[in-house]
Amino acid sequence: MERFYTRPEGHTAAPATLLPLVVHDLCYEIGGKRLLDGISFRTDVGPRTVVLGPNGAGKSLLLRLCHGLLQPSAGTLTWAAAAPDTARRGQAMVFQRPVLLRRSTAANITYVLRLQGIPRRQRRAMLTEALEQAGLLPLAARPARVLSAGEQQRLALARAWALKPQVLFLDEPTASLDPAATRAVEALLDHIHHSGTKIIMTTHDLGQARRLSDEVLFLHHGRLVESAPATVFFSNPQSKEAAMFLEGKLLW
Amino acid sequence: MDDFRAAFFTALGLLLGLDRDLVAIVRLSLMVSLSAVGLATVLGLPLGAAVAVWRFPGQALVRILLNALMGLPPVVVGLMVYILLSRSGPLGTLGLLFTPTAMVIAQCLLVTPIIAAFTRQTVADLHEEYAEQLCSLGVGPWCTLWTLLWDGRFSLLTGILAGFGRASAEVGAVIMVGGNIHRVTRVVTTTIALETSKGNLPMALALGMILMLLVLAVNAAAMVIQDTANRVYG
């Protein structure tokens, strides 16, 4: 069973905690162009971290680097649990456009459970729980790719969360959703947050950032311009760029 | 013209009367082609998927080779298999030349590149979409192959049917390695060629109609599968 990770309140042996994540002087270059430059921050268990910034600031890139989908050109990224294997298993990521397997809704979730070697009898219960949380139980047998955009994103979330990761990355999870679907996704995120999973997400939507963030990393042109608790950031931004962004004057 | 009309009606008579020779020929044809396609599927799916997904030296070369081999002339395949299996050839001791097994081998060589090239394209497209997600989930290389093959199953079926169409319609390879021996290695296409040159049009026509029906059915099946998959799985 050590192949799969359980949260602190889980009943299996205590796992290594991933957090805090310490990022130091992180750079990412491609074709001689520096897209992320000297990013340093530290984030710990608890607060929801929102990476905020205009389009092209490097938000998605930063998320992918943290999740290990890309390798940094320079700098370090350190999880508290040293083994990279453990680190990957305690994380999950949801993409802006959900990538769903061409299978049923239920099979999409069963796929990750099986991947982690969870025994068949436990799978059933975990599947039902995941579908229920996401409000997808009535749609379990439907092919995933004919669900509505909102349902698809909820399924992607349910799938990511089915294994109860310590850290959940979300890249603009509601960017292509209508307000009602956005609300449903945000409610699900709230639930995930309260169950103890650390949320690190990007958004360019100020309203969403206000609703969901506990701490803000503000990116602009590939640099981390400001990092502050949400209350401070929104009431009293320290940088000129952040102030302009909050006023809707910083477009890119 | 009356000759042709008479031949046509005799052909219909053979078909409707389930002529014993005709049935035996069609059965052997199906057995040879289905075995060849089955074997080619087992070889071609993993090969195509591996070329699509894995990074290894010489990958581009394999890819070019696969695409080029799709157009392999049946007579060349026939010649190659003939040389391999002939008494003095490297596999001559097996005594396979002029047996249905030899025909299966030849058709399998013809069809494997088709299925592999088709699989490569399908799986590569799918992989482009899935790569980040699978990487995020920590899916290993073998499991990635299997996932992509399974999720591409409907498209792949179309490729397999295309392979079957090719196998059941070709004549060059099977006539060379099978020898067109009565009641042993005589299949639909080789019989059509032989009976036509003998002037026995009714048999040739009857078999020609069956072949046409088969090809139509295969294409219709491919279309239905693709449409259903698009509608149901998006």
Interface residues (C-beta under 8 A of the other chain):
Chain A: R64 H67 L69 R88 R89 Q91 A92 M93 F95 V99 L101 R102 R103 Y111 V112 L115 P143 A144 R145 V146
Chain B: E129 Y130 E132 Q133 C135 S136 L137 G138 V139 C143 T147 D151 G152 V232 Y233 G234
